[in-house]
Amino acid sequence: MLGAIGLDERQEAAYRALVAAGAAELPDLAHRLSLPEAETERVLRRLEQQGLAAQSSARPGRWVAAPPGVALGALLTQQRHELERAELASALLAEEYRAEASEPEVHDLVEVVTGAAAVAQRFHQVQLGAASEVCALVTGKPIAVTGTENESEERAASRGVVYRVVVEREVLSLPSGILELSAALGRDEQCRVVDRVPTKLMIADGTTAMVPLTGRGAEPAALVVHASGLLESLMGLFEAVWREALPLRLGEGGCGVREESVGPDATDLEILSLLLAGLTDASVAKQLELGLRTVQRRVKGLMELTGVSTRLQLGWHAYERGWVARSGPQGTAAAAGTSMTPGTAATATGTVAAPGTAATPSAPPAAPPSAQVAGVR
């Protein structure tokens, strides 16, 4: 936590121990930290240089913590000044770059990043530089950074950056796909699913975008797009895909928690969610670590509960009973009757639904999202 002001883990642990104890002898502190005395003394000397600790003048060998409000405040102030100088240097370098470029208007709009390492680095930079929102279209074939390697997403989300992500259905079938999406939903990210996304895409704060330039077998490359008409087109593309995508809600860890009730439980509704997202019974069973017969039995139970004989009818009754509902001016489908708080049983009861299609029975204008269920095998 104090790494931002220059303390490593051992130094922070030593300072926290000193603050808790007020003062401590070297052997006692070494014991608390589970470090050799020589190493503990080196850590204390470093804290002394930073003004966070001092040796007691009354009792040699005894170390005393400096008041956090004073000592840490001074380090924070120094860090702010250094960041301000770095920001100024960055602005000057950017101005110099534009001045020296032979075609500054082109360099200001787009740049080409080539090589897996360079693409990965810029991918992380764009996310870590985001202040408010990151929008992304995700395919099942990563170019330079996989979902498990994308630590920047978690770091950005933890400081309040909003994520809106559309994944193509193939991602749900990947070994770690459901787990990664569950973790994203647990960070309050908004996730939707479509059959296929037109391209990989990431947009940060509506000011910077990244799209791949890589063909099959070619070296990884990406185009970084800055404020321009091209960027506005990419933003329009994302919003169009977002409006047509199906909201996705999963339980914590990708699994629902069974609760006895007169209606469907969380696992039942999560199965329905994945079926509506387009997965087969076998794929649902694999992703939720259930038996195929268990999935089929639960679907049959839902059909018996609603008194229907086909999955098309099940989709209709799911809409009628409020398990799925259409909401918003765009006609997108969303889960109904839950708080949608990630990581809770209420989250697990969310479902995915699609806008009504021609397969929907005759009904009022706002047709329910039943056609998706009918196509699931």
Secondary structure, DSSP 4 states (H G I P E B T S, - for coil): --GGGT--HHHHHHHHHHHHHSEEEHHHHHHHHT--HHHHHHHHHHHHHTTSEEE-SSSTTEEEEPPHHHHHHHHHHHHHHHHHHHHHHHHHHHHHHHHH-SSHHHHHHEEEEESHHHHHHHHHHHHHT-SSEEEEEE-SS-SS--TTT-HHHHHHHHTT-EEEEEEETHHHHSTTHHHHHHHHHHTT-EEEEES--SS-EEEETTTEEEEE---TTSPPEEEEEESSHHHHHHHHHHHHHHHHSEE----GGG-------SS--HHHHHHHHHHHTT--HHHHHHHTT--HHHHHHHHHHHHHHHT-SSHHHHHHHHHHTTSEEEETTTTEEEE-SS---TTSHHHHT--------TTSPS-SSS--S-HHHHT--
